Amino acid sequence: MPIRPIALALTALALTGLPARAQDRGTLDPKPLPPLANPDDPTTPAKALFGRATTPASLPPQAIGSYARGCVAGAEALPVDGPTWQVMRLSRNRNWGHPALVAFLERIAAKAPTRAGWPGLLVGDMSQPRGGPMLTGHASHQLGLDADIWLTPMPDRRLSRAEREEMSATNVVRPDRRDIDPAVWQSEHGRLIRMVAEQSEVARIFVNPAIKLALCREAGADRRWLTKVRPMYGHNYHFHIRLECPSGDHACKDQEPPPAGDGCGAELDYWFSDAVLHPKPGPAGKPKPPMTMAALPEACRAVLKSK
């Protein structure tokens, strides 16, 4: 029986507010979130509102706002099973995106076996049905233009529901975080990331700094694609694809282009400094208040209220 998308789970992660990482387990027994007592209260966190939307807004497709302050209308679900992809952590209900993202993932998944020697994609978090802030993890992923791809090759069989919720993604970084683990990293990892970075729609790919270091070593003479590959904390179990705003989506705000060059010099060295790898604990600061609807574009209210 095919696995179908299911409503967003009220998991222990949602209750604790801990980040939802690629390797964190999902649940086989998802339960809907309880209704909010006063959803129109202006102090209600936007994540509590968007996290309860289990279906997309029936509006024309449009990415609205910026990657960390926005929403998406007319989102589509990436089918949980495809010829060269499988969706993971179904209980999160985060396999939604702008139609441009869904079409892009299907296209690169089809290219992966021949272009990168990669059998297929295990797709992690994309966006919620209406985008917006998430209850757990991810400051971005709000426009329906971001997707996490596991660094685990798709097996030659359909994973069970339990496996999709419980198996861990592959960590390709050494414990000291200074380089990739040569016993785990494969040349196919690099070919896959390069293939994706070379696509014109891609704005950025976020990887662990150790992965960027490996890509810099293996790139060869043509290094133009490395500009898009940006080091970022975490990302040792997956890489993060970010697409540019689709043509015609005038309410969508692109990031500034990444700095010129391959990013393999002093910029990358910074990530391996002691200050980054072993930061000194500072004084506990006051937690930032959660984002409310006032911080999002006005059009996101219509997306949230749409049937």
C-alpha positions in Angstrom: 0.0 0.0 0.0 1.5 3.4 -0.9 2.4 5.7 1.9 0.3 8.9 2.0 1.0 12.3 3.5 -0.4 12.7 7.0 -1.2 15.6 9.3 1.5 17.3 11.2 2.4 15.4 14.3 2.4 16.7 17.8 5.7 15.1 18.7 7.9 15.4 21.8 10.0 17.8 19.7 7.1 20.1 19.3 6.5 20.1 23.0 10.1 20.7 24.0 10.8 23.2 21.3 14.1 21.5 20.4 15.4 21.7 16.8 14.0 19.1 14.4 17.2 17.8 12.8 17.5 15.4 9.8 18.4 12.5 12.1 15.7 13.1 14.8 13.1 10.5 14.7 9.5 11.1 13.7 6.5 9.2 15.0 4.3 6.3 13.9 1.3 7.7 15.8 0.9 11.3 14.8 -1.8 13.3 16.6 -3.2 16.7 15.5 -2.2 19.8 17.5 -4.9 21.0 19.8 -6.8 24.1 18.6 -5.6 27.5 19.9 -7.9 29.3 22.4 -7.5 32.6 20.6 -5.8 32.3 17.2 -6.5 36.0 16.4 -4.6 37.3 19.4 -1.8 39.5 17.9 0.7 38.0 20.3 0.1 34.4 19.1 3.3 33.1 17.6 3.1 32.7 13.8 4.6 29.2 14.1 1.6 28.1 16.2 -0.7 29.3 13.4 1.2 27.9 10.4 2.1 24.7 12.2 -1.6 23.9 12.5 -2.3 24.4 8.7 -2.4 20.8 7.4 -3.5 21.7 3.8 -2.2 24.3 1.3 -3.9 27.6 0.6 -6.2 27.3 -2.4 -4.7 30.4 -4.1 -2.5 30.8 -7.2 1.1 29.6 -6.5 3.2 32.4 -5.1 6.2 32.7 -2.7 5.6 35.7 -0.5 8.3 37.5 1.6 11.8 36.3 2.4 13.2 32.9 3.2 13.0 33.4 6.9 9.9 35.7 7.0 7.4 34.6 4.5 4.8 32.0 3.4 3.7 30.2 0.2 0.3 30.1 -1.5 -0.8 27.3 -3.8 1.9 24.9 -2.5 2.1 21.4 -3.9 3.1 18.2 -2.1 6.1 16.3 -3.4 4.7 12.7 -3.8 6.2 10.6 -1.1 7.3 8.0 -3.6 8.9 8.6 -7.0 11.1 6.6 -9.3 14.2 8.2 -7.9 13.2 9.7 -4.6 11.5 8.9 -1.3 10.3 11.4 1.3 11.4 10.9 4.9 9.8 11.8 8.2 6.3 11.8 6.9 4.9 12.7 10.3 6.3 16.2 10.0 4.1 17.0 6.9 6.8 19.1 5.5 7.0 17.7 1.9 5.3 20.8 0.5 6.7 23.5 -1.7 6.2 26.0 -4.4 5.4 24.1 -7.6 8.7 25.3 -8.9 10.5 23.5 -6.1 8.5 20.3 -6.5 9.2 20.2 -10.3 12.9 20.9 -9.6 13.3 18.1 -7.1 11.6 15.6 -9.4 13.9 16.7 -12.2 17.2 16.5 -10.3 16.2 13.2 -8.8 15.8 11.8 -12.3 19.2 13.1 -13.3 21.0 11.9 -10.2 21.7 8.2 -11.2 23.3 9.1 -14.5 24.9 12.5 -13.8 26.1 11.7 -10.3 26.1 8.0 -9.8 23.6 8.6 -7.0 20.7 6.1 -7.0 18.0 8.5 -5.8 17.2 11.2 -3.3 16.0 10.8 0.3 14.1 14.1 0.8 13.9 15.6 4.2 12.2 18.8 5.2 10.8 21.1 2.5 8.1 23.5 3.8 4.8 23.3 5.6 1.6 23.3 3.5 1.4 27.1 3.7 5.1 27.7 4.5 5.7 30.2 7.3 7.6 29.6 10.6 7.8 26.1 11.9 7.2 24.8 15.4 10.5 23.0 15.5 13.8 23.7 13.6 14.5 25.8 10.6 14.5 29.6 10.7 14.1 29.5 6.9 12.1 27.0 4.7 9.2 29.5 4.8 8.7 30.3 1.1 8.4 26.8 -0.3 11.8 27.2 -2.0 14.1 25.3 0.4 14.6 21.5 0.7 16.9 19.3 2.7 18.5 16.3 0.9 19.9 13.5 3.0 23.5 12.4 2.5 22.2 8.9 2.5 21.7 7.3 -1.0 18.2 6.0 -1.7 18.2 2.2 -1.2 17.0 -0.1 -4.0 13.7 -0.8 -2.3 10.8 1.2 -0.9 11.4 2.1 2.8 8.8 1.2 5.3 6.9 3.8 7.2 8.8 2.9 10.3 12.2 3.2 8.5 11.2 6.7 7.2 10.4 7.8 10.7 13.2 6.1 12.6 16.3 5.6 10.5 19.1 8.1 10.8 20.6 10.2 8.0 24.3 9.6 7.3 26.9 11.8 9.1 29.8 12.3 6.7 31.8 14.6 9.0 34.7 13.6 11.3 34.0 13.8 15.1 36.5 16.7 15.3 34.5 18.6 12.6 37.7 19.5 10.8 37.2 17.4 7.7 34.9 14.7 6.2 35.1 11.1 7.4 37.0 9.3 4.6 35.3 6.0 5.6 31.9 7.5 4.9 32.3 10.2 2.3 32.1 9.1 -1.3 33.0 10.8 -4.5 29.3 10.5 -5.4 28.4 12.8 -2.6 30.5 15.5 -4.3 29.1 14.8 -7.7 25.6 15.1 -6.5 26.1 18.4 -4.8 28.0 19.8 -7.8 25.2 18.6 -10.2 22.6 20.5 -8.1 24.7 23.6 -7.7 25.1 23.8 -11.5 21.4 24.2 -12.0 20.4 27.8 -12.9 17.5 28.0 -10.4 19.7 27.3 -7.4 20.6 30.4 -5.3 22.6 28.6 -2.6 23.4 25.2 -1.2 24.3 25.0 2.5 26.7 22.3 3.6 28.8 21.6 6.7 32.2 23.5 6.4 34.0 20.1 6.3 32.0 19.2 3.3 32.8 22.5 1.6 36.5 21.7 2.3 36.2 18.4 0.6 34.5 19.9 -2.4 37.2 22.5 -2.7 39.8 19.7 -2.8 37.9 17.7 -5.4 36.5 20.4 -7.6 39.2 20.4 -10.4 39.6 23.3 -12.8 36.0 24.4 -13.2 35.2 26.0 -9.8 32.3 28.4 -10.7 29.7 26.2 -9.1 31.5 26.4 -5.7 30.3 30.0 -5.3 26.8 28.8 -4.5 28.0 26.2 -2.0 28.0 28.0 1.4 29.4 26.6 4.7 26.9 26.6 7.5 26.7 25.1 11.1 25.3 21.6 11.2 24.4 20.2 7.8 26.7 17.1 8.3 23.7 14.8 7.7 22.1 16.6 4.8 22.6 19.5 2.3 20.1 22.3 2.0 19.0 23.5 -1.5 17.6 27.0 -1.8 16.0 28.1 -5.1 15.8 31.7 -6.4 12.4 33.4 -6.4 10.4 32.1 -9.3 9.9 34.5 -12.2 6.8 36.5 -11.8 6.6 36.1 -8.0 7.0 39.8 -7.4 6.3 39.5 -3.6 9.2 37.1 -3.2 12.5 38.6 -2.0 15.8 37.0 -3.1 18.9 37.0 -1.1 21.9 39.0 -2.2 24.1 36.9 -4.5 26.9 35.1 -2.7 30.3 36.7 -2.7 32.4 36.1 -5.9 35.0 33.4 -5.9 35.0 29.8 -4.9 34.9 30.5 -1.2 37.8 28.1 -0.5 40.3 30.5 1.1 40.2 32.6 4.2 36.4 32.7 4.2 36.4 28.9 4.7 39.3 28.9 7.1 37.2 31.0 9.5 34.9 28.0 10.1 37.8 25.9 11.4 39.1 28.5 13.9 39.0 27.6 17.6 36.5 30.5 18.1 34.0 28.6 15.9 34.8 25.0 16.6 35.2 25.6 20.4 33.3 28.7 21.3 33.5 30.0 24.8 30.2 30.0 26.6 28.8 33.5 27.0 26.3 34.8 29.5 22.8 33.5 29.0 20.8 36.0 27.1 17.1 36.7 27.2 15.3 34.5 24.7 14.0 36.3 21.7 10.2 36.5 21.6 8.6 34.3 18.9 7.8 35.9 15.6 4.2 37.0 15.2 2.1 37.7 12.1 3.1 41.3 12.3 6.6 40.3 11.3 5.4 38.6 8.1 4.1 40.2 4.9 0.4 41.2 5.1 -0.4 38.8 2.3 0.5 35.9 4.5 -2.6 36.6 6.6 -4.7 35.8 3.5 -2.6 32.7 2.9 -3.3 31.6 6.4 -7.0 32.3 6.3 -7.6 30.8 2.8 -9.7 27.6 2.6 
